[in-house]
Amino acid sequence: GTTLTGSSGSGVIMSPDGYIVTNHHVVEHSRDIKVTLADKREYKAYLVGSDPSTDIALLKIQEYDLPFMLFGNSDSVRVGEWVLAVGNPFNLESTVTAGIVSAKGRNINILGSVTSIESFIQTDAAVNPGNSGGALVNTAGELVGINTAIITESGSYEGYSFAVPSNLVQKVIRDLREYGDVQRAFLGVNIEDLNSEMAREMGLPNADGVRVTRINSNSAAEDAGLQAGDIILGLNNAPVRRSPELQEYIGRYRPGDKITVDYWRNGRRNSTSVLLKDKNNITGVSTRAQGDELEKELGISFRELTGEEQRRMRIKVAMITSVRRGSPVYETNMQPGFIVTSVNGNRIATMAETIESIRNAYNHVILDGYYEGEPDLYSYRFKKRK
């Protein structure tokens, strides 16, 4: 359990090296994010990245050997199954409530954007303000969702709460870690839920499926030969019954991934392979400036600052994202989150320049820079081992 103070919320530790997942709306307007662990330790956290379309954000604190949660498979969660919600409601310390899964694939239109993915797990575990970003856990102790919303007239819990499924959370935080941004894949279709009348007319046994109402030009769906009027029945052999399910499932992939779509047309079931694209109909993942070239040799990885960080810090350089134990740099006590401004006394402007300068350094490397929010400048010196 993790408390985030300011606009207060909860978070879940995802890895022993201090990655924490929470809700986008919990950290949206924060300048400084403070994290308090269940054992009262306090840390300053930096925002690795945030995704309003799924309401998920990823934070990082500088610590090792933290207890962390294992992901469960949210697809195998069943309606009627017992779950626990963990969080810090009303600024109370870690609180656990129990309930059952009441429904899956719920869309409650709270994220408010056309590209939002809402396919919530609905439970009747009591969740209140401050629980946002906390864990929804199955009886095996695995994370199956991140608690996000309550439907309420009074501002407090009134019977139902909603969580982002863990399989989607996992994909979003992997993207935020690697790219600082979410790599969203799109089919390029407009869709509606099937009703029993449509199903009868089309000769389908039941109303499970999603009807394609429009195909966007140059989209992945158009390339694959899908047409308006097709009924999507499944993706990669998993049945798709409702629109939110379809959106969540596509939301787990990146542009450039291939999936199989099962669909109904002219009274029979067909199948086609689809190469997913991004919102601009490009198949490649937005190129990651390779920040891991120095990982093998020196034990450090970089990433470029996100647009938001560049605006906030008025600087365009690179940030250290990981320092491997026992590596030459580890001995300097450098921490992830260090922002490099000069290499061997030469100011640098981009991540590519940082990597190039370290590569070209003869043997000794001095990295100058700072940690966001700290007034001191730091200088780390290490040897490239030959």
C-alpha positions as CSV (number, residue, x, y, z in Angstrom):
1,G,0.0,0.0,0.0
2,T,1.3,3.4,-0.9
3,T,-0.2,6.8,0.0
4,L,0.2,9.7,-2.3
5,T,-0.2,13.0,-0.6
6,G,-1.3,16.4,-2.1
7,S,-4.5,15.5,-3.9
8,S,-4.5,12.3,-1.9
9,G,-4.7,8.9,-3.5
10,S,-3.2,5.4,-3.3
11,G,-0.7,3.5,-5.4
12,V,0.7,0.1,-5.9
13,I,4.4,-0.9,-5.9
14,M,5.1,-2.8,-9.1
15,S,8.8,-3.7,-8.8
16,P,11.5,-3.9,-6.2
17,D,13.3,-0.9,-7.7
18,G,10.5,1.5,-6.9
19,Y,8.1,1.7,-9.8
20,I,4.6,2.6,-8.6
21,V,1.3,2.6,-10.5
22,T,-1.5,5.0,-9.6
23,N,-4.3,6.9,-11.4
24,H,-3.6,9.7,-13.8
25,H,-6.3,11.9,-12.1
26,V,-4.5,11.5,-8.7
27,V,-1.2,13.1,-10.0
28,E,-2.6,15.1,-12.9
29,H,-2.0,18.6,-11.4
30,S,0.8,17.8,-9.0
31,R,4.1,19.5,-9.1
32,D,5.7,17.6,-6.2
33,I,4.6,14.0,-5.5
34,K,5.3,12.6,-2.1
35,V,4.9,8.8,-1.5
36,T,4.4,7.4,2.0
37,L,4.9,3.6,2.3
38,A,2.9,1.4,4.7
39,D,6.0,1.4,7.0
40,K,5.9,5.2,7.2
41,R,9.0,5.8,5.0
42,E,8.5,8.9,2.8
43,Y,10.0,9.5,-0.6
44,K,9.8,12.1,-3.4
45,A,8.5,10.5,-6.6
46,Y,9.0,11.5,-10.1
47,L,6.4,11.0,-12.8
48,V,7.6,8.6,-15.4
49,G,4.5,9.1,-17.6
50,S,0.8,9.3,-17.4
51,D,-2.1,8.2,-19.7
52,P,-5.5,10.0,-19.4
53,S,-7.1,7.6,-21.8
54,T,-6.9,4.7,-19.3
55,D,-6.4,6.9,-16.2
56,I,-3.1,5.2,-15.3
57,A,0.1,6.9,-14.2
58,L,3.6,5.5,-13.4
59,L,5.8,6.9,-10.7
60,K,9.3,6.1,-9.6
61,I,11.0,6.4,-6.2
62,Q,14.6,5.8,-5.5
63,E,14.8,2.6,-3.4
64,Y,15.8,-1.0,-3.8
65,D,14.4,-4.3,-2.5
66,L,10.8,-3.0,-2.0
67,P,8.0,-5.5,-1.5
68,F,5.9,-5.5,-4.7
69,M,2.7,-6.9,-6.1
70,L,2.4,-9.6,-8.7
71,F,0.0,-9.1,-11.6
72,G,-2.9,-11.5,-11.9
73,N,-4.7,-12.2,-15.2
74,S,-7.8,-9.9,-15.2
75,D,-9.3,-11.9,-18.1
76,S,-9.8,-14.9,-15.9
77,V,-11.6,-12.9,-13.2
78,R,-15.2,-14.1,-12.9
79,V,-18.4,-12.4,-11.9
80,G,-19.2,-13.5,-8.4
81,E,-15.5,-14.0,-7.4
82,W,-14.3,-12.4,-4.1
83,V,-11.9,-9.5,-4.4
84,L,-10.2,-7.1,-1.9
85,A,-9.8,-3.4,-2.5
86,V,-6.7,-1.9,-0.8
87,G,-6.1,1.8,-0.4
88,N,-6.1,4.9,1.8
89,P,-9.6,6.3,1.8
90,F,-10.2,9.7,3.5
91,N,-6.5,9.8,4.3
92,L,-6.9,6.8,6.6
93,E,-3.9,4.5,6.6
94,S,-4.0,1.3,4.6
95,T,-7.6,0.0,4.6
96,V,-8.8,-3.2,3.1
97,T,-12.4,-3.9,2.0
98,A,-13.9,-7.0,0.5
99,G,-16.5,-7.5,-2.1
100,I,-17.4,-9.6,-5.2
101,V,-17.0,-8.8,-8.9
102,S,-20.4,-7.5,-9.9
103,A,-19.7,-7.1,-13.7
104,K,-16.9,-6.8,-16.2
105,G,-16.4,-4.7,-19.3
106,R,-18.3,-1.8,-17.8
107,N,-18.3,1.6,-19.6
108,I,-19.4,4.5,-17.3
109,N,-18.2,7.4,-19.5
110,I,-16.1,9.0,-16.9
111,L,-12.9,9.4,-18.9
112,G,-14.7,11.6,-21.4
113,S,-12.6,11.3,-24.5
114,V,-13.3,9.6,-27.8
115,T,-10.1,7.5,-27.5
116,S,-10.6,6.5,-23.8
117,I,-10.6,2.8,-23.0
118,E,-13.3,2.0,-20.4
119,S,-13.7,-1.6,-19.7
120,F,-13.9,-1.6,-15.9
121,I,-14.2,-4.4,-13.5
122,Q,-17.2,-3.5,-11.3
123,T,-17.2,-4.6,-7.7
124,D,-19.2,-3.9,-4.6
125,A,-16.1,-3.6,-2.4
126,A,-16.3,-0.2,-0.6
127,V,-14.0,2.3,-2.3
128,N,-14.0,5.9,-1.3
129,P,-12.1,9.1,-2.2
130,G,-8.4,8.5,-1.5
131,N,-8.7,4.8,-2.7
132,S,-8.0,5.9,-6.3
133,G,-4.9,4.2,-7.6
134,G,-5.1,1.4,-5.0
135,A,-5.1,-2.3,-5.7
136,L,-7.9,-4.6,-6.5
137,V,-6.7,-8.0,-5.4
138,N,-8.0,-11.6,-6.0
139,T,-8.0,-14.3,-3.3
140,A,-4.5,-15.5,-4.5
141,G,-3.1,-12.1,-3.6
142,E,-2.5,-11.1,-7.2
143,L,-3.3,-7.6,-8.6
144,V,-6.3,-7.8,-10.9
145,G,-7.1,-4.1,-11.2
146,I,-6.4,-0.5,-10.2
147,N,-9.3,1.1,-8.4
148,T,-10.4,4.2,-10.3
149,A,-13.9,5.3,-9.8
150,I,-17.1,5.2,-7.7
151,I,-20.5,6.1,-8.9
152,T,-21.9,8.4,-6.3
153,E,-24.3,11.3,-5.7
154,S,-23.0,12.1,-2.2
155,G,-19.3,12.0,-2.9
156,S,-18.9,8.8,-0.9
157,Y,-19.3,5.1,-1.7
158,E,-22.8,4.1,-2.6
159,G,-22.6,0.5,-3.7
160,Y,-20.3,0.1,-6.7
161,S,-16.7,0.8,-7.6
162,F,-14.7,0.4,-10.8
163,A,-11.2,-0.8,-11.5
164,V,-9.0,-0.7,-14.6
165,P,-8.2,-4.4,-15.4
166,S,-4.6,-5.4,-14.7
167,N,-3.9,-6.8,-18.2
168,L,-4.5,-3.3,-19.5
169,V,-2.5,-1.6,-16.7
170,Q,0.4,-3.9,-17.4
171,K,0.6,-2.8,-21.0
172,V,0.2,0.9,-20.2
173,I,3.0,0.9,-17.6
174,R,5.3,-1.1,-19.9
175,D,4.9,1.6,-22.5
176,L,5.3,4.5,-20.0
177,R,8.6,2.9,-18.8
178,E,10.0,2.3,-22.3
179,Y,8.7,5.3,-24.2
180,G,7.4,7.8,-21.6
181,D,4.2,7.6,-23.6
182,V,1.5,5.1,-24.4
183,Q,1.8,3.4,-27.8
184,R,-1.9,3.1,-28.7
185,A,-2.9,0.7,-31.5
186,F,-6.1,1.3,-33.4
187,L,-8.2,-0.9,-35.7
188,G,-9.7,2.2,-37.4
189,V,-13.4,1.3,-37.1
190,N,-16.5,2.9,-35.6
191,I,-18.5,0.3,-33.7
192,E,-21.8,-0.4,-31.9
193,D,-23.0,-3.2,-29.7
194,L,-25.2,-5.8,-31.3
195,N,-28.8,-6.3,-30.3
196,S,-30.9,-9.4,-30.6
197,E,-32.9,-8.0,-33.6
198,M,-29.7,-7.3,-35.6
199,A,-28.3,-10.8,-34.6
200,R,-31.5,-12.5,-35.8
201,E,-31.4,-10.6,-39.1
202,M,-27.8,-11.6,-39.7
203,G,-28.4,-15.3,-38.8
204,L,-26.3,-15.2,-35.6
205,P,-27.1,-17.5,-32.7
206,N,-27.0,-14.7,-30.1
207,A,-26.2,-11.0,-29.7
208,D,-22.6,-11.5,-28.6
209,G,-20.4,-9.4,-30.9
210,V,-19.6,-5.9,-32.0
211,R,-21.0,-4.4,-35.3
212,V,-18.6,-2.3,-37.5
213,T,-20.5,0.8,-38.6
214,R,-17.7,2.5,-40.4
215,I,-14.2,1.7,-41.7
216,N,-11.7,4.6,-41.6
217,S,-9.7,5.0,-44.8
218,N,-6.1,3.8,-44.8
219,S,-6.8,2.1,-41.4
220,A,-5.6,-1.3,-40.2
221,A,-9.2,-2.6,-40.7
222,E,-9.4,-1.4,-44.3
223,D,-6.0,-3.0,-45.1
224,A,-7.3,-6.3,-43.7
225,G,-10.5,-6.2,-45.8
226,L,-13.0,-5.6,-43.1
227,Q,-16.2,-3.9,-44.1
228,A,-19.0,-1.8,-42.6
229,G,-21.7,-4.2,-41.4
230,D,-19.2,-7.0,-40.4
231,I,-19.8,-8.3,-36.9
232,I,-16.5,-8.8,-34.9
233,L,-16.9,-12.0,-32.9
234,G,-13.3,-12.5,-31.5
235,L,-9.7,-11.4,-31.4
236,N,-6.9,-13.9,-31.3
237,N,-9.4,-16.7,-30.5
238,A,-10.8,-14.8,-27.5
239,P,-14.6,-14.0,-27.8
240,V,-15.5,-10.3,-28.0
241,R,-19.1,-9.7,-26.8
242,R,-19.3,-5.9,-26.2
243,S,-17.6,-2.7,-27.4
244,P,-15.6,-2.0,-24.2
245,E,-14.1,-5.5,-24.4
246,L,-13.0,-4.9,-28.0
247,Q,-11.4,-1.5,-27.0
248,E,-9.7,-2.9,-24.0
249,Y,-8.3,-5.9,-26.0
250,I,-7.0,-3.6,-28.8
251,G,-5.6,-1.3,-26.1
252,R,-3.2,-4.0,-25.0
253,Y,-1.4,-4.0,-28.3
254,R,1.1,-1.7,-30.0
255,P,1.1,-0.3,-33.5
256,G,2.9,-2.9,-35.7
257,D,1.4,-5.9,-33.8
258,K,-0.5,-8.5,-35.8
259,I,-3.8,-9.9,-34.5
260,T,-6.4,-12.3,-35.9
261,V,-9.9,-10.9,-36.1
262,D,-12.9,-13.4,-36.3
263,Y,-15.9,-11.8,-37.9
264,W,-19.4,-12.6,-39.3
265,R,-20.3,-11.7,-42.9
266,N,-23.0,-13.0,-45.3
267,G,-24.1,-15.7,-42.8
268,R,-20.7,-17.2,-42.1
269,R,-17.7,-16.9,-39.9
270,N,-14.5,-15.6,-41.4
271,S,-11.1,-14.7,-40.1
272,T,-8.5,-12.2,-41.2
273,S,-5.1,-11.1,-40.0
274,V,-4.8,-7.4,-39.1
275,L,-1.6,-5.4,-38.8
276,L,-2.5,-2.7,-36.2
277,K,-1.6,1.0,-36.8
278,D,-1.4,4.1,-34.6
279,K,-3.9,7.0,-34.7
280,N,-2.1,8.4,-37.8
281,N,-2.3,5.1,-39.5
282,I,1.4,4.3,-39.2
283,T,2.4,0.8,-38.2
284,G,5.7,1.5,-36.4
285,V,6.0,2.2,-32.7
286,S,7.1,5.8,-32.3
287,T,10.9,5.4,-32.4
288,R,12.5,5.1,-29.1
289,A,15.8,6.9,-29.1
290,Q,17.8,3.9,-27.9
291,G,18.6,4.6,-24.3
292,D,20.0,1.2,-23.5
293,E,23.2,1.1,-25.5
294,L,25.4,1.7,-22.5
295,E,23.5,-0.9,-20.3
296,K,25.9,-3.8,-21.1
297,E,29.1,-1.8,-20.8
298,L,28.3,0.6,-17.9
299,G,25.1,-0.6,-16.4
300,I,23.0,2.6,-17.1
301,S,20.0,3.2,-19.3
302,F,18.6,6.6,-20.4
303,R,15.4,8.0,-21.7
304,E,14.5,11.3,-23.3
305,L,12.4,13.6,-21.2
306,T,8.8,13.6,-22.1
307,G,7.2,16.8,-23.6
308,E,5.6,17.6,-20.3
309,E,9.0,17.3,-18.4
310,Q,10.8,19.4,-21.1
311,R,8.2,22.2,-20.6
312,R,8.4,21.9,-16.8
313,M,12.2,21.9,-16.6
314,R,12.8,24.0,-19.7
315,I,15.5,21.5,-20.8
316,K,15.6,18.8,-23.4
317,V,18.2,16.4,-22.2
318,A,18.2,12.8,-21.0
319,M,17.3,11.1,-17.7
320,I,18.9,8.0,-16.2
321,T,16.2,5.4,-15.8
322,S,18.2,2.5,-14.3
323,V,21.5,1.8,-12.7
324,R,22.5,-1.9,-12.6
325,R,23.9,-3.2,-9.3
326,G,27.6,-3.9,-9.3
327,S,28.2,-1.8,-12.5
328,P,30.9,0.9,-12.7
329,V,28.2,3.6,-12.3
330,Y,26.5,1.9,-9.4
331,E,29.6,2.5,-7.3
332,T,29.1,6.3,-7.7
333,N,25.7,6.0,-5.9
334,M,24.0,7.7,-8.9
335,Q,20.2,7.1,-8.7
336,P,17.6,6.7,-11.4
337,G,16.0,10.1,-12.1
338,F,19.3,11.8,-12.5
339,I,19.1,14.4,-15.3
340,V,22.4,14.7,-17.2
341,T,23.4,18.2,-18.3
342,S,27.1,17.8,-19.2
343,V,29.5,15.0,-20.0
344,N,33.2,15.7,-19.1
345,G,32.5,19.4,-18.9
346,N,30.8,19.7,-22.2
347,R,27.1,20.7,-22.2
348,I,24.8,18.4,-24.0
349,A,21.4,19.0,-25.5
350,T,20.0,15.6,-26.4
351,M,20.0,12.0,-25.4
352,A,21.9,11.0,-28.6
353,E,24.6,13.5,-27.7
354,T,24.8,12.2,-24.2
355,I,25.4,8.6,-25.4
356,E,27.8,9.8,-28.1
357,S,29.9,11.8,-25.6
358,I,30.1,9.0,-23.1
359,R,31.1,6.6,-26.0
360,N,33.8,9.0,-27.2
361,A,35.2,9.6,-23.7
362,Y,38.7,8.1,-23.5
363,N,38.4,6.4,-20.1
364,H,37.1,8.7,-17.3
365,V,33.6,9.9,-17.5
366,I,32.2,12.8,-15.4
367,L,28.4,13.3,-15.6
368,D,27.1,16.6,-14.2
369,G,23.4,17.2,-13.6
370,Y,20.7,17.3,-11.0
371,Y,17.6,15.6,-9.7
372,E,14.3,17.4,-10.3
373,G,13.1,19.4,-7.4
374,E,16.6,19.4,-5.6
375,P,18.6,22.6,-5.6
376,D,22.0,20.9,-5.5
377,L,24.1,20.0,-8.6
378,Y,25.6,16.5,-8.6
379,S,28.8,15.3,-10.3
380,Y,29.5,11.6,-10.8
381,R,32.8,10.3,-11.9
382,F,33.5,6.8,-13.0
383,K,35.9,4.8,-15.2
384,K,34.9,2.9,-18.4
385,R,36.3,-0.5,-17.7
386,K,38.4,-1.6,-20.6
